[in-house]
Amino acid sequence: MKKNNRTLARRARVSRHLPVRRDAGGKRHKILTVFHVLIAFVLVSVISTHLGKESDAGAAFGSGNRRPDIDGGRPVIGVGVKEVSSATDSRVDGYVPKTEYEKLKREVENEKLKREVENETLRREVETLKGHMQRLLAAGPATPESKPSAAETKEEKQPVASAPPSSQERVGRSEREEFEAEKGDRRKEAEEAKRELGQFLRAQKVLFKPGEVQFEFGASYAHDAETSQVSPSAPVFISRFASATFLMRYGLAEDLEFDLGVPLVYTEQERDTRPFGALTKPFDALFGSFTPKASVGFGDINWAFRYAAIHEDRGLPEVTLNVNAKADTGDEHRGLGTGHWDVGTGVSLVKTIDPVVFFGSLGYTWTLEQGDVDPGDQIPYLIGMGFSLNDRVSVSMAMVGAAIRRTEINGNEIGGSGLDINSLQFTTTVQLAKRVYVEPFVGFGLTDEAADFLVGINVPVGLERRFPLPF
């Protein structure tokens, strides 16, 4: 050990005295440095190139545009760094092959797209139902369809790729057609209900469409008694009047109606034959001394044309014009008719202020002369109101009257021949079935010329079938 130490020390002393070749050692150091730098540069280049190609391979794998050439999951001969990296990436977590991974990925995307289409279809159905409900809840006459919103327009412009637009358009068209049909049915039902509720106005306005027919059977009884000026408590004239009327209403055209009435009349008159109606015996006050006279037969046939000139709208009332006539078919001497023809015209007004309906009419009737006798012309009038208690029952009351001018014989007026007939009537209209009604009424005379008491019933019956004119 000591010998070795001495040897090393001797060598060190010798080396300190030997000259040092600094130039050779410096060149060797530079060569090594350059060599190391070159090796580091090459390594950095290789690593950078490898990383860049690996990212390109990943992008190609993600886009599905390039697949590496592999054989059993191992690179084949001639495959470079890029292919080796892609082949390595062909297996994912759990060692699933790339083909299977892409298949699963496509299935997931298809399932997701299918759910999106189903959700979109369901959302559109909900929007359609919501729009239908909003239209159904809207009051009054049917309004035009609302425009689609901006979102709906945008969605229609950009439909789902997998959803077939042709089938959706067919579904949309069928829904619109169904809604239009339902809206038309509702409008028709509303008009029908309105006409049914307005049956008590059938004499004041046009209610029937072209070809529609309604038959009305009526029966009435009136009682009137006149008293003596000498003894007001003792009647000198009693009249009983009963009639059965057949009336037909027919829709000739839109807003034009034809009415025809044929009455069967029974009259009974009792007149006091005692002079001045004086009481001659005590029992005359109970039994009297009257001569009855009864007759039965057809009365005066009448007809009319009525035209709805203006329909009720906001501040405007319903305006109906009419032309009417009455023949002298009833026997005047038997008290079944007036014995002369009448021709007249008039206008009727109807205004609704919910829930009350106001109506009225005014006309003028010319009585045609019979030889030297000219019966006085007539001015009929009516004013009343009515309302519906429910969808089947309506009530109304009206004041019915006529002012009759004096009769003229050979151009001379007969004093006291003018009449003022006025009565108050109450009517209830009840719907028994579709197009079948029953209408009882009662009236009371307000003037001496009017009947003291009137009671009756009408039964209108409409036909389901229409009978339009052939021309």
C-alpha positions as CSV (number, residue, x, y, z in Angstrom):
1,M,0.0,0.0,0.0
2,K,2.8,2.4,0.9
3,K,4.6,1.3,-2.2
4,N,1.7,2.2,-4.4
5,N,1.3,5.5,-2.7
6,R,4.9,6.3,-3.3
7,T,4.6,5.3,-6.9
8,L,1.6,7.6,-7.4
9,A,3.4,10.5,-5.7
10,R,6.4,10.0,-7.9
11,R,4.3,10.0,-11.0
12,A,2.6,13.1,-9.9
13,R,5.9,14.9,-9.3
14,V,7.1,13.7,-12.7
15,S,4.0,14.9,-14.4
16,R,4.3,18.3,-12.9
17,H,7.7,18.7,-14.5
18,L,6.6,17.4,-17.9
19,P,5.3,20.0,-20.5
20,V,1.5,19.9,-21.1
21,R,0.1,19.8,-24.6
22,R,-2.9,22.1,-24.2
23,D,-3.7,22.3,-27.9
24,A,-4.4,18.6,-28.2
25,G,-6.7,18.5,-25.1
26,G,-8.7,21.5,-26.2
27,K,-9.4,20.1,-29.7
28,R,-10.6,16.8,-28.1
29,H,-12.9,18.7,-25.8
30,K,-14.4,20.7,-28.6
31,I,-15.0,17.5,-30.7
32,L,-16.8,15.8,-27.8
33,T,-19.0,18.9,-27.2
34,V,-20.0,19.1,-30.9
35,F,-20.7,15.4,-30.9
36,H,-22.9,15.7,-27.9
37,V,-24.8,18.6,-29.3
38,L,-25.4,16.8,-32.6
39,I,-26.7,13.7,-30.7
40,A,-29.0,16.0,-28.6
41,F,-30.3,17.7,-31.8
42,V,-30.9,14.4,-33.5
43,L,-32.8,13.1,-30.5
44,V,-34.9,16.3,-30.2
45,S,-35.7,16.1,-34.0
46,V,-36.7,12.5,-33.8
47,I,-38.9,13.1,-30.8
48,S,-40.5,16.2,-32.4
49,T,-41.1,14.3,-35.6
50,H,-42.6,11.4,-33.7
51,L,-44.9,13.6,-31.7
52,G,-46.1,15.5,-34.8
53,K,-46.8,12.3,-36.7
54,E,-48.6,10.9,-33.7
55,S,-50.9,13.9,-33.6
56,D,-51.6,13.6,-37.3
57,A,-52.5,9.9,-36.8
58,G,-54.9,10.7,-34.0
59,A,-56.6,13.4,-36.1
60,A,-56.9,10.9,-39.0
61,F,-58.3,8.3,-36.6
62,G,-60.9,10.8,-35.2
63,S,-62.0,12.0,-38.6
64,G,-62.4,8.4,-39.9
65,N,-60.6,9.4,-43.1
66,R,-57.6,7.1,-42.7
67,R,-57.0,3.7,-41.2
68,P,-53.6,2.1,-40.6
69,D,-52.5,-1.0,-42.3
70,I,-52.3,-3.6,-39.5
71,D,-52.1,-7.3,-39.5
72,G,-53.5,-8.8,-36.3
73,G,-52.9,-5.7,-34.4
74,R,-49.1,-5.6,-35.3
75,P,-47.5,-3.3,-37.9
76,V,-46.6,-4.8,-41.2
77,I,-43.3,-4.5,-43.0
78,G,-42.7,-1.1,-44.4
79,V,-44.9,0.7,-41.9
80,G,-43.4,3.9,-40.6
81,V,-43.8,5.8,-37.3
82,K,-47.2,7.2,-38.3
83,E,-48.6,3.8,-39.1
84,V,-47.2,2.3,-35.9
85,S,-48.8,5.1,-33.9
86,S,-52.2,4.6,-35.6
87,A,-52.0,0.9,-35.2
88,T,-51.3,1.3,-31.5
89,D,-54.3,3.7,-31.2
90,S,-56.6,1.1,-32.9
91,R,-57.3,-0.4,-29.5
92,V,-59.0,1.7,-26.8
93,D,-59.8,1.2,-23.2
94,G,-60.7,-2.4,-22.4
95,Y,-58.8,-3.6,-25.5
96,V,-61.9,-2.9,-27.8
97,P,-61.0,-3.0,-31.5
98,K,-61.4,0.2,-33.4
99,T,-64.0,-1.2,-35.8
100,E,-66.2,-2.3,-32.9
101,Y,-65.6,1.1,-31.2
102,E,-66.7,2.9,-34.4
103,K,-69.8,0.7,-34.6
104,L,-70.8,1.4,-31.0
105,K,-70.1,5.1,-31.6
106,R,-72.5,5.1,-34.6
107,E,-75.2,3.3,-32.7
108,V,-75.0,5.8,-29.9
109,E,-75.2,8.7,-32.3
110,N,-78.2,7.1,-34.1
111,E,-79.9,6.5,-30.8
112,K,-79.3,10.1,-29.7
113,L,-80.6,11.4,-33.1
114,K,-83.7,9.2,-32.8
115,R,-84.4,10.5,-29.3
116,E,-84.0,14.1,-30.6
117,V,-86.5,13.4,-33.4
118,E,-89.0,11.8,-31.0
119,N,-88.7,14.8,-28.6
120,E,-89.1,17.2,-31.5
121,T,-92.2,15.4,-32.7
122,L,-93.7,15.3,-29.2
123,R,-93.0,19.0,-28.7
124,R,-94.8,19.8,-32.0
125,E,-97.8,17.7,-31.0
126,V,-98.0,19.5,-27.7
127,E,-97.7,22.9,-29.5
128,T,-100.5,21.9,-31.9
129,L,-102.8,20.8,-29.1
130,K,-102.1,24.0,-27.2
131,G,-103.0,26.0,-30.2
132,H,-106.2,24.0,-30.6
133,M,-107.2,24.6,-27.0
134,Q,-106.5,28.4,-27.3
135,R,-108.7,28.5,-30.4
136,L,-111.5,26.6,-28.7
137,L,-111.4,28.8,-25.6
138,A,-111.7,32.0,-27.8
139,A,-115.2,33.5,-27.7
140,G,-117.5,34.7,-30.5
141,P,-117.4,33.9,-34.3
142,A,-114.6,32.0,-35.6
143,T,-111.5,34.1,-36.4
144,P,-108.8,33.5,-39.0
145,E,-105.9,31.3,-38.0
146,S,-103.0,33.1,-36.2
147,K,-99.6,33.3,-37.9
148,P,-96.9,31.0,-36.7
149,S,-94.3,32.3,-34.3
150,A,-90.7,33.1,-35.2
151,A,-89.5,30.0,-33.4
152,E,-92.0,27.8,-35.3
153,T,-91.0,29.4,-38.6
154,K,-87.3,28.8,-37.9
155,E,-88.0,25.2,-37.0
156,E,-90.0,24.7,-40.1
157,K,-87.1,26.2,-42.1
158,Q,-84.6,23.9,-40.4
159,P,-86.3,20.5,-40.0
160,V,-84.6,17.5,-38.5
161,A,-82.5,15.7,-41.0
162,S,-83.8,12.2,-40.3
163,A,-87.5,13.3,-39.9
164,P,-89.4,12.9,-43.2
165,P,-90.9,16.3,-44.0
166,S,-93.5,14.9,-46.4
167,S,-95.2,12.8,-43.7
168,Q,-95.1,15.7,-41.3
169,E,-96.7,17.9,-43.9
170,R,-99.4,15.3,-44.5
171,V,-100.0,15.1,-40.7
172,G,-100.1,18.9,-40.5
173,R,-102.6,19.1,-43.4
174,S,-104.8,16.5,-41.9
175,E,-104.8,18.3,-38.6
176,R,-105.7,21.6,-40.2
177,E,-108.4,20.0,-42.3
178,E,-109.8,18.3,-39.2
179,F,-109.7,21.6,-37.3
180,E,-111.4,23.4,-40.1
181,A,-114.1,20.7,-40.2
182,E,-114.6,20.9,-36.5
183,K,-114.8,24.7,-36.7
184,G,-117.4,24.5,-39.4
185,D,-119.4,22.0,-37.4
186,R,-119.2,24.3,-34.3
187,R,-120.3,27.2,-36.4
188,K,-123.2,25.3,-37.8
189,E,-124.2,24.1,-34.4
190,A,-124.0,27.6,-33.0
191,E,-126.2,28.9,-35.8
192,E,-128.7,26.1,-35.3
193,A,-128.8,26.8,-31.5
194,K,-129.3,30.5,-32.1
195,R,-132.2,29.8,-34.5
196,E,-133.8,27.4,-32.0
197,L,-133.5,30.0,-29.2
198,G,-135.0,32.6,-31.5
199,Q,-138.1,30.7,-32.4
200,F,-140.2,33.2,-30.5
201,L,-139.0,35.7,-33.1
202,R,-140.0,33.7,-36.2
203,A,-142.8,36.3,-37.0
204,Q,-140.3,39.2,-36.8
205,K,-137.2,37.8,-38.7
206,V,-136.1,35.3,-41.3
207,L,-134.9,32.1,-39.6
208,F,-135.1,29.5,-42.4
209,K,-132.5,28.6,-45.0
210,P,-133.3,27.8,-48.6
211,G,-135.4,24.6,-48.9
212,E,-136.2,24.4,-45.2
213,V,-139.9,23.9,-44.2
214,Q,-141.7,24.4,-40.9
215,F,-145.3,23.6,-40.2
216,E,-147.1,25.3,-37.4
217,F,-150.4,24.2,-35.9
218,G,-152.2,26.7,-33.7
219,A,-155.3,26.8,-31.7
220,S,-156.8,29.8,-29.8
221,Y,-159.9,31.0,-28.0
222,A,-161.1,34.5,-27.5
223,H,-163.9,35.9,-25.4
224,D,-165.5,39.4,-25.7
225,A,-168.5,41.0,-24.1
226,E,-170.2,44.4,-24.7
227,T,-172.3,46.1,-22.1
228,S,-175.4,48.3,-22.4
229,Q,-175.1,52.0,-21.9
230,V,-178.4,51.9,-19.9
231,S,-177.2,49.1,-17.7
232,P,-173.5,48.6,-17.7
233,S,-173.7,45.5,-15.5
234,A,-175.9,43.7,-18.1
235,P,-174.1,42.4,-21.3
236,V,-175.9,42.9,-24.6
237,F,-173.5,41.2,-26.9
238,I,-171.2,38.2,-26.3
239,S,-168.8,36.9,-28.8
240,R,-166.8,33.7,-28.6
241,F,-164.2,33.0,-31.2
242,A,-162.1,29.8,-31.7
243,S,-159.7,29.0,-34.5
244,A,-157.4,26.3,-35.6
245,T,-154.7,27.6,-37.9
246,F,-152.3,25.8,-40.2
247,L,-149.3,27.8,-41.1
248,M,-146.4,26.9,-43.4
249,R,-143.0,28.7,-43.5
250,Y,-140.7,28.0,-46.4
251,G,-137.2,29.3,-47.2
252,L,-137.3,30.4,-50.9
253,A,-133.7,31.6,-51.0
254,E,-131.1,33.0,-48.8
255,D,-132.7,35.6,-46.5
256,L,-136.1,35.2,-48.3
257,E,-139.1,33.4,-46.8
258,F,-142.6,32.6,-47.8
259,D,-145.5,32.2,-45.3
260,L,-148.9,30.8,-45.9
261,G,-151.7,30.6,-43.4
262,V,-155.1,28.8,-43.6
263,P,-157.5,29.2,-40.6
264,L,-160.4,27.1,-39.6
265,V,-162.8,29.3,-37.6
266,Y,-165.6,28.7,-35.2
267,T,-167.6,31.7,-34.0
268,E,-170.5,32.0,-31.6
269,Q,-172.4,35.2,-31.0
270,E,-175.1,35.9,-28.5
271,R,-177.1,39.1,-28.7
272,D,-179.7,40.5,-26.2
273,T,-183.0,40.7,-28.1
274,R,-184.8,42.8,-25.5
275,P,-185.3,46.4,-26.2
276,F,-182.3,48.4,-25.0
277,G,-181.3,45.4,-22.9
278,A,-183.7,46.2,-20.1
279,L,-184.5,43.7,-17.4
280,T,-188.2,42.5,-17.7
281,K,-188.2,39.7,-15.3
282,P,-186.2,38.9,-12.1
283,F,-184.7,35.7,-13.6
284,D,-183.6,37.7,-16.7
285,A,-180.6,38.8,-14.7
286,L,-179.5,35.1,-14.4
287,F,-180.6,33.6,-17.7
288,G,-181.3,36.6,-20.0
289,S,-183.0,36.6,-23.3
290,F,-180.2,35.9,-25.9
291,T,-180.3,34.6,-29.4
292,P,-177.2,32.5,-30.1
293,K,-175.7,32.2,-33.6
294,A,-172.8,29.9,-34.4
295,S,-170.9,29.3,-37.5
296,V,-167.9,27.1,-38.5
297,G,-165.8,27.1,-41.7
298,F,-162.6,28.3,-43.3
299,G,-161.6,31.9,-42.6
300,D,-159.5,34.3,-44.7
301,I,-156.4,32.8,-46.2
302,N,-153.3,35.0,-45.9
303,W,-149.7,34.9,-47.1
304,A,-146.6,37.0,-46.9
305,F,-143.0,37.4,-48.3
306,R,-140.4,38.4,-45.9
307,Y,-136.8,39.5,-46.7
308,A,-133.9,40.0,-44.3
309,A,-132.5,43.3,-45.5
310,I,-130.0,44.0,-42.8
311,H,-128.5,41.5,-40.4
312,E,-127.8,42.4,-36.8
313,D,-124.2,43.6,-36.3
314,R,-122.9,45.6,-33.4
315,G,-125.0,48.8,-33.3
316,L,-127.2,47.7,-36.2
317,P,-130.5,45.9,-35.6
318,E,-131.9,43.1,-37.7
319,V,-134.2,44.7,-40.3
320,T,-136.8,42.5,-42.1
321,L,-139.1,43.8,-44.8
322,N,-142.4,42.1,-45.6
323,V,-145.2,42.2,-48.1
324,N,-148.5,40.5,-47.1
325,A,-152.0,39.9,-48.4
326,K,-155.3,38.5,-47.2
327,A,-158.1,37.1,-49.3
328,D,-161.8,37.3,-48.6
329,T,-162.3,33.5,-48.5
330,G,-164.2,33.6,-45.2
331,D,-168.0,34.2,-45.2
332,E,-168.5,37.7,-43.8
333,H,-172.2,37.2,-43.1
334,R,-171.5,34.2,-40.9
335,G,-168.7,36.0,-39.1
336,L,-165.9,33.8,-40.6
337,G,-164.1,36.7,-42.4
338,T,-163.9,40.4,-43.1
339,G,-165.4,40.2,-46.5
340,H,-162.7,42.2,-48.3
341,W,-159.1,41.9,-49.5
342,D,-156.1,43.4,-47.7
343,V,-152.7,44.2,-49.1
344,G,-150.0,45.6,-46.8
345,T,-146.3,46.1,-46.2
346,G,-144.2,46.5,-43.1
347,V,-140.8,46.5,-41.4
348,S,-139.6,44.6,-38.3
349,L,-136.6,45.4,-36.1
350,V,-134.8,43.1,-33.7
351,K,-132.0,44.2,-31.4
352,T,-130.2,41.9,-29.0
353,I,-128.8,43.4,-25.7
354,D,-127.7,40.2,-24.1
355,P,-129.5,38.5,-22.5
356,V,-132.6,40.5,-23.6
357,V,-134.0,40.8,-27.1
358,F,-136.1,43.8,-28.1
359,F,-138.3,43.6,-31.2
360,G,-141.0,45.7,-32.9
361,S,-142.8,46.1,-36.1
362,L,-144.8,48.7,-38.0
363,G,-146.8,48.5,-41.2
364,Y,-149.6,49.8,-43.3
365,T,-152.5,47.7,-44.8
366,W,-154.8,48.9,-47.5
367,T,-158.4,47.5,-47.5
368,L,-159.8,47.2,-51.0
369,E,-163.3,48.6,-51.6
370,Q,-166.3,46.4,-51.9
371,G,-168.8,48.3,-54.0
372,D,-169.8,51.6,-52.3
373,V,-168.2,50.6,-49.0
374,D,-164.6,51.4,-48.3
375,P,-163.4,49.8,-45.0
376,G,-160.8,51.9,-43.3
377,D,-157.1,51.2,-43.8
378,Q,-155.2,49.7,-40.9
379,I,-151.9,50.5,-39.2
380,P,-150.7,47.4,-37.4
381,Y,-147.9,47.7,-34.8
382,L,-146.1,45.6,-32.2
383,I,-143.5,46.1,-29.6
384,G,-142.1,43.6,-27.2
385,M,-139.1,42.0,-25.5
386,G,-138.0,38.4,-24.7
387,F,-135.1,36.4,-23.3
388,S,-134.0,32.8,-22.9
389,L,-134.2,31.2,-19.5
390,N,-132.0,28.4,-20.7
391,D,-131.1,26.6,-23.9
392,R,-134.7,25.2,-24.3
393,V,-137.1,27.8,-22.8
394,S,-137.7,31.3,-23.9
395,V,-140.3,33.8,-22.6
396,S,-141.5,37.0,-24.3
397,M,-144.2,39.6,-23.9
398,A,-145.5,42.0,-26.5
399,M,-148.1,44.7,-27.0
400,V,-150.0,44.0,-30.2
401,G,-152.3,46.6,-31.7
402,A,-153.8,48.1,-34.8
403,A,-155.3,51.5,-35.5
404,I,-158.3,51.2,-38.0
405,R,-159.4,54.3,-39.8
406,R,-163.1,55.2,-40.3
407,T,-165.3,53.3,-42.8
408,E,-166.5,55.3,-45.8
409,I,-169.8,54.8,-47.7
410,N,-170.1,56.6,-51.0
411,G,-167.1,58.7,-49.9
412,N,-168.7,59.7,-46.6
413,E,-167.0,58.7,-43.3
414,I,-169.1,56.9,-40.7
415,G,-168.7,58.5,-37.3
416,G,-167.5,56.1,-34.6
417,S,-166.4,53.5,-37.1
418,G,-162.7,54.0,-36.3
419,L,-161.2,51.4,-33.9
420,D,-158.2,51.2,-31.7
421,I,-157.5,47.5,-30.9
422,N,-154.7,46.9,-28.4
423,S,-153.8,43.8,-26.2
424,L,-151.0,42.6,-24.1
425,Q,-149.7,39.0,-24.7
426,F,-147.4,36.7,-22.8
427,T,-145.7,33.8,-24.5
428,T,-143.5,30.9,-23.5
429,T,-141.6,28.9,-26.1
430,V,-140.3,25.4,-25.1
431,Q,-138.2,23.1,-27.2
432,L,-139.5,19.5,-26.8
433,A,-137.1,17.9,-29.3
434,K,-135.0,18.9,-32.3
435,R,-137.1,21.2,-34.4
436,V,-140.2,20.5,-32.3
437,Y,-141.6,23.3,-30.1
438,V,-144.7,24.0,-28.0
439,E,-145.7,27.6,-27.4
440,P,-148.6,28.5,-25.0
441,F,-149.7,32.1,-24.8
442,V,-152.3,34.3,-23.1
443,G,-153.5,37.8,-23.8
444,F,-155.6,40.5,-22.2
445,G,-157.4,43.3,-24.0
446,L,-156.3,46.9,-23.1
447,T,-159.0,48.7,-25.1
448,D,-162.8,48.2,-25.4
449,E,-162.4,47.2,-29.1
450,A,-160.0,44.3,-28.2
451,A,-161.1,40.9,-27.0
452,D,-161.3,40.7,-23.2
453,F,-159.4,37.5,-23.0
454,L,-157.3,35.4,-25.3
455,V,-155.6,32.0,-24.7
456,G,-154.0,29.6,-27.1
457,I,-151.1,27.3,-28.1
458,N,-148.8,26.9,-31.1
459,V,-146.9,23.8,-32.1
460,P,-144.1,24.5,-34.7
461,V,-142.6,21.4,-36.3
462,G,-139.6,21.7,-38.6
463,L,-138.6,19.1,-41.2
464,E,-135.1,17.7,-41.3
465,R,-135.1,17.3,-45.0
466,R,-134.8,20.3,-47.3
467,F,-136.9,20.9,-50.4
468,P,-135.0,23.5,-52.5
469,L,-136.6,25.0,-55.6
470,P,-135.6,23.3,-58.9
471,F,-134.5,26.5,-60.4
